[in-house]
Amino acid sequence: MKAENSKYLVQYVKTKRGPKGVIIALNKGRGFSLGWSLCKKGDQFSKSRAIEIALGRANKGVGEVNVPPSLTEKLEAMKKRAQRYFRCAN
């Protein structure tokens, strides 16, 4: 799923072994929505698939639902970053 004609910010979630997920802030005109993806233990990280999943959640507006505890702080940081970048008070 592409975010055609849309701007979005991407932040990769990394561990000592490398990337394991992604958090996205998708510009929605006067606001933005968040999306995330996270690999299960044993899965291999795919940059394009991770972005596709996160964009899907952001487009549906469910990016802040059922967030894993390991992503909560990173999601809040992305929210603040997106507010500054997109200049909105979402």
C-alpha positions as CSV (number, residue, x, y, z in Angstrom):
1,M,0.0,0.0,0.0
2,K,1.5,3.3,-1.1
3,A,0.8,6.6,0.4
4,E,0.3,8.3,-3.0
5,N,0.6,12.1,-2.9
6,S,1.1,12.0,0.8
7,K,4.1,12.9,2.9
8,Y,5.1,10.6,5.8
9,L,7.9,10.4,8.4
10,V,9.6,7.1,9.1
11,Q,11.4,6.0,12.2
12,Y,13.0,2.5,12.3
13,V,12.8,0.6,15.5
14,K,16.2,-1.1,16.1
15,T,17.8,-3.6,18.4
16,K,21.4,-4.6,18.8
17,R,20.9,-7.1,16.0
18,G,19.4,-4.6,13.6
19,P,16.0,-3.2,12.6
20,K,12.9,-4.9,13.8
21,G,10.1,-2.5,13.1
22,V,8.9,0.9,11.9
23,I,6.8,3.8,13.1
24,I,5.2,6.1,10.5
25,A,3.5,9.5,10.8
26,L,1.3,10.1,7.7
27,N,0.3,13.6,6.7
28,K,-3.5,13.9,6.5
29,G,-4.0,17.5,5.5
30,R,-4.7,19.4,8.7
31,G,-3.4,16.5,10.9
32,F,-1.6,13.2,10.8
33,S,-2.1,9.7,11.8
34,L,0.4,7.2,13.2
35,G,1.1,3.6,12.1
36,W,3.5,1.0,13.3
37,S,4.8,-2.5,12.5
38,L,7.0,-4.9,14.5
39,C,8.5,-8.2,13.6
40,K,7.8,-11.3,15.7
41,K,10.7,-13.1,17.2
42,G,12.2,-15.3,14.5
43,D,10.8,-13.2,11.5
44,Q,13.2,-11.5,9.1
45,F,12.8,-7.8,8.8
46,S,11.7,-6.4,5.4
47,K,11.9,-2.6,5.0
48,S,9.2,-2.5,2.3
49,R,6.8,-4.8,4.1
50,A,7.2,-3.0,7.4
51,I,6.4,0.3,5.8
52,E,3.4,-1.2,4.0
53,I,2.0,-2.5,7.2
54,A,2.6,0.7,9.1
55,L,1.0,2.8,6.3
56,G,-2.0,0.5,6.3
57,R,-2.5,1.1,10.0
58,A,-2.0,4.8,9.6
59,N,-4.5,5.0,6.7
60,K,-7.1,3.1,8.7
61,G,-6.6,5.3,11.7
62,V,-5.7,2.3,14.0
63,G,-2.0,3.1,14.5
64,E,-2.5,4.0,18.1
65,V,-4.6,0.9,19.0
66,N,-3.0,-2.2,20.6
67,V,0.5,-0.7,20.5
68,P,3.1,-3.1,22.0
69,P,4.5,-1.7,25.3
70,S,8.0,-1.7,23.7
71,L,6.8,0.9,21.2
72,T,4.8,3.2,23.5
73,E,7.6,5.7,24.2
74,K,8.8,5.7,20.6
75,L,5.3,6.3,19.3
76,E,4.9,9.3,21.7
77,A,8.2,10.7,20.4
78,M,7.1,10.3,16.8
79,K,3.8,12.1,17.6
80,K,5.8,15.1,18.9
81,R,8.2,15.0,15.9
82,A,5.2,14.8,13.5
83,Q,3.5,17.8,15.2
84,R,6.6,19.9,14.6
85,Y,7.2,18.6,11.1
86,F,3.7,18.9,9.8
87,R,3.1,22.0,11.9
88,C,-0.2,20.9,13.4
89,A,-1.8,20.4,16.8
90,N,-3.1,16.9,16.1
